[in-house]
């Protein structure tokens, strides 16, 4: 599954424009209005003084300590909601703290709906692997290992997404970003292999070169973020650029095959592309969380579950079609 745009419908509004709009209207937030408010800073300071200094340290419940909540972070969380409640009572807008909306946590999870929907995406890849790829595609099909790794990398990326949304630390953020980058880049890698049939023995040399190129790109990407600077704008740009490439390829591939053969399931990749781009558009709607826990980012994660389910079914249908044709040619 990939992020991209169908560019072949005359008169259609190009989702490619939407992707670049997302890219250039998304800014990095290191500090927010909320954590600069004097009343918030005073609240945190008073809370720490009264609850975090021995011998009067207030103990935290076990489930919070297991997720590495501390007395200072508990004060920060509590004061976010105190200040938010006061602002709402004055008909003032909800503001962000430390670059995030003030979410109500659940069992210590900072963004419970993002965790839930990340796990939903994890399930979609797990189901695609075990109930479709491994069960329905013969081991003799040369693309099967690529699809197995697609599912495994997808599962890893969504697992680390769930971890990051459970507790936002530097290490969980890095794991989330690196796993997501691997998933997006692998999506471009296997897309090129499938579309241009680099899995064939006759294209072994080209396949090795393409594999080396993608491995090098990923190492350079991680090296830049770790060694040069943690640049959110660069990371967003790199992922969008790679996503555009693979989705343009899938859309061209599906439109060409449908126009040639007229089978409905052959347009599924193009529909998946449009579905994912529509889900990505939610990132432009950065609103305060409904009920204190459901925001645009979590809805984006919800919107990517369905496309993954559909796409694994497409891979099975596509594999069956390829094997049927190869069998006919050999016969």
Buried (B, 14 or more C-beta within 10 A) or exposed (E): BBBBBBBBEEEEEBBBEBBBBBBEEBEEEEEBEBBEBEEBEEBBEEBBEEBBEEEEEEEBEEEBEEBEBEBEEBBBBBBBBBBBEEBEEEEEEBBBBBBBBBBBBBEBBBBBBBBBBBBBBBBBBBBBBEEBBBEBBEEEBBBBEBBBBBBBBBBBBBBBBBBBBBBBEEEBBBBBBBBBBBBBBBBBBBBBBBBBBBBEEEBEEBBEEBEEEBEEBBEEBBEBBEEEEBEBEBBBBBBBBBBBBBBBBBBBBBBEBBEEEEEEBBBBBBBBBBBBBBBBBBBEEEEBBEEBBBBBBBBBBBBBBBBBBBBBBBBBBBBBBBBEEEEEEEE
